[in-house]
Structure formats: C-alpha cells, structure tokens
C-alpha cells in the first residue's frame, strides 16, 4: 500500500485559505457569509475531485505488482 502526503497538503492549503479569510475581519456579515459559502463549496468540490482521483488511481495496477506476476506466455515453466 502506497502512502502519500497529498491529503495532508490539501488540508493544509484549505487551512491556510480559511485562516486568511478569518483574518479579513469583514464588517459586513452578509458579504462575509456569502464569500465563505463560495469557499466552502470550492473546498467540497475539490475534495470530491480528489476522492474521484484516488478511486481511479486505486483501479490502475501498480507496475511493480505486475512485474511480480508470472508471465502467462512463459513456456519454460511446467504446468
């Protein structure tokens, strides 16, 4: 099983965005709420795309695993 830091990187980026927006300290709560809704929607969509990408990656066989499988065209191996 391969491990990746990409999900940690992804959530670190989300955290940076949320922290930045929080630091804006907007006076108009309605504008702030609308902006946060757009960001939340974008984060949700990117998480869905990341999950789809992970599903595709898990469906692709690892070349190293394929190399370990016996070759079905090998005629030297008795059957």
N, C-alpha and C positions, 0 to 999 in steps of 0.2 A: 504494500500500500504506500503510495507516494503521499508526502505531506507538503503543504505549501503555506507560505506566509501571505498569500494573496488576500485571503479573507481578513486577516489582521490588518493588512494595508488598506483594504477597502473601508473597514470600520474606523480606522484611524483618520482617513480622509473625511468620512461622514462626521466624525467628532470635531475635526477642525472647522468644517463648514458650520456646524451647529454652534460652536464656540464663537466663531466670527459673528454670526447673526445675533447671538446673545449680547455681544459687546457693543452692538449698534445702539442699544437702548433707545429704540424709537419711542417717540412721544405719542404717536397716533397708533393706538392699539389695533384698529381695524386694518390699517396698512400692514402692520407687523404680522397680524394673523394671516392675512392673505399671502404674504411673502413666505411665511413658514409653511403654509399649506402647499405651496408650489414646491418648496424644497423637500417636504415630506413625500410628496408624490414622486418627485425625481429620484429620491433615495429608494423608495419602494420599487419603482420601475427598474432601477439599476440592480437591485437585489434579485428581482425576477430574472433579468437577463443573465446575471451571474449564476443563478441556480440552473438555468437552461444550459449555459455553457458547461457547467460541471456535469450535467447529465450527458451531454454529447461527449465530453472527454472520457467519462467512465464507460461509454459504449465502444470507444476505439481501443482495440487491443494494444497492449504495450509491446513494442518491437522486441524488447528483451525477453518477454514471456513467449513470444512466437518463436524466438531463436532456440528456446529450450525444448520446444515440442519436436517429437520425431518427425522426420520428413516422410510423408506417405509414398514418395516416389523412390525411397531408398530400397534398392534391390538386393543389397548385401545382407540385410537383416532377415533371418528366418522368420516365417510367420506361422 
